[in-house]
Amino acid sequence: MNREIYLHTGFLPSSFSMYAMSLSSGLFLLEKPAWAVAVAAVGVILGWPFSILAFLLLTFYSLAKQFKQAFLSGAVTSIALLALSILVDHCYYQRWTSYVFNLLAYNVLGGGESHLYGTEGPLFYIRNGFNNFNFCFILALLFLGILPNCKEKVCP
């Protein structure tokens, strides 16, 4: 009996961005800030656009170390990937569009049709936080209440 093994892999944008963050951090620690910014651009554009928040500090530090090289590598990588992405989207959708801009416009600016996925009130996020993090979520909320009352530093 001859059995063939088929491997099926899926592209998970958040995992891709996580790998890009690891590589970008490693490049930064190896004192290659221009490469770190280029990899950050790849992680944001090809992976998960919201991961830009995780890449911000690394990008700012890289720009502070070598502004010209880091800026050029980030700009060239971003423009090339966005152009390629728009061309691929045009081939599939037969109109000029960009999934990155559409995703950000829908989620950040509130555009689009929210009834497609449903809308929830603030209580949903509290229930969801407790379901995902159990007592750690309660401790985090307690910390937010205790933090303003802390007068002295705990760690020297």
C-alpha positions in Angstrom: 0.0 0.0 0.0 1.6 3.2 -1.2 0.6 6.2 1.0 1.5 9.7 0.0 1.7 12.4 2.6 0.3 15.7 1.6 1.4 18.7 3.6 -0.9 21.7 3.5 0.3 24.9 5.0 -1.7 28.0 5.5 -0.5 31.6 5.5 -1.4 33.2 8.8 -0.8 37.0 8.6 -0.3 37.5 12.3 2.3 34.6 12.5 4.1 36.0 9.5 4.3 39.4 11.2 5.5 37.7 14.4 8.4 36.1 12.4 9.1 39.4 10.7 9.3 41.1 14.2 11.7 38.5 15.4 13.9 38.8 12.3 13.7 42.6 12.4 14.6 42.7 16.1 17.6 40.4 15.5 18.8 42.6 12.6 18.5 45.6 14.9 20.6 43.9 17.6 23.2 43.0 15.0 23.4 46.7 14.2 21.8 46.5 10.8 19.0 49.1 11.2 18.3 49.6 7.5 17.6 45.9 7.1 15.5 45.9 10.3 13.3 48.6 8.8 13.0 46.8 5.5 11.9 43.6 7.2 9.5 45.6 9.3 7.9 46.9 6.2 7.6 43.4 4.8 5.9 42.2 8.0 3.4 45.1 8.0 2.5 45.1 4.3 2.5 41.4 3.5 1.5 40.2 7.0 -0.7 42.0 9.4 -1.0 45.8 8.9 -1.9 46.4 12.6 1.5 45.0 13.6 2.8 48.4 12.7 2.3 49.3 16.3 4.8 46.6 17.4 7.3 47.8 14.8 7.1 51.5 15.7 9.8 51.7 18.4 12.2 49.5 16.5 11.7 51.7 13.4 12.2 55.0 15.4 15.4 53.6 17.0 16.6 52.5 13.6 15.9 55.9 12.1 17.8 57.5 15.0 20.8 55.4 14.4 21.1 55.6 10.6 18.4 57.9 9.3 19.3 58.0 5.6 19.9 54.3 5.1 16.9 53.2 7.3 14.5 55.6 5.7 15.5 54.7 2.1 15.3 51.0 2.7 11.9 51.3 4.4 10.6 53.6 1.7 11.8 51.5 -1.2 10.6 48.3 0.3 7.2 49.8 1.2 6.6 51.4 -2.2 7.7 48.2 -4.1 5.5 45.9 -1.9 2.5 48.2 -2.1 2.8 48.5 -5.8 3.1 44.8 -6.2 0.1 44.3 -3.9 -2.0 46.7 -5.8 -1.1 45.0 -9.1 -2.1 41.6 -7.8 -5.3 43.0 -6.3 -6.1 44.6 -9.7 -5.5 41.2 -11.5 -7.9 39.4 -9.1 -10.6 42.1 -8.6 -10.4 43.9 -12.0 -10.3 47.3 -10.3 -7.6 49.3 -8.6 -7.7 48.6 -4.9 -5.4 47.8 -2.0 -6.2 45.4 0.8 -3.9 47.2 3.2 -5.7 50.5 2.8 -9.2 48.9 2.7 -8.4 47.0 5.9 -7.1 50.1 7.7 -10.0 52.2 6.4 -12.6 49.7 7.6 -11.1 49.1 11.0 -9.5 52.4 11.9 -11.7 55.0 10.2 -14.9 53.0 10.6 -15.8 52.9 6.9 -17.5 50.0 5.3 -20.4 47.9 6.3 -20.1 46.9 9.9 -23.3 44.8 9.8 -21.2 42.2 7.9 -19.4 41.1 11.1 -21.7 42.4 13.8 -21.2 45.1 16.4 -20.8 44.7 20.1 -21.0 47.0 23.1 -18.4 47.6 25.7 -19.7 44.8 27.9 -18.6 42.3 25.2 -15.0 43.3 25.6 -15.1 42.8 29.4 -16.7 39.4 29.0 -14.2 38.4 26.3 -11.3 39.6 28.4 -12.4 37.5 31.3 -13.0 34.5 29.1 -9.5 34.7 27.5 -7.4 35.8 30.5 -9.5 34.6 33.5 -8.2 36.0 36.8 -5.2 37.8 35.1 -7.8 40.1 33.4 -9.2 41.0 36.8 -5.7 41.6 38.2 -4.9 43.9 35.2 -8.1 45.9 35.9 -7.2 46.2 39.5 -3.7 47.4 38.6 -5.3 50.2 36.6 -7.2 51.2 39.7 -4.1 50.9 42.0 -1.6 52.6 39.7 -2.7 56.3 40.3 -2.4 55.7 44.1 1.2 54.5 44.0 3.5 57.2 45.4 6.9 55.5 45.6 8.9 53.3 43.3 8.9 49.6 44.1 12.1 48.9 42.1 15.2 51.0 42.6 
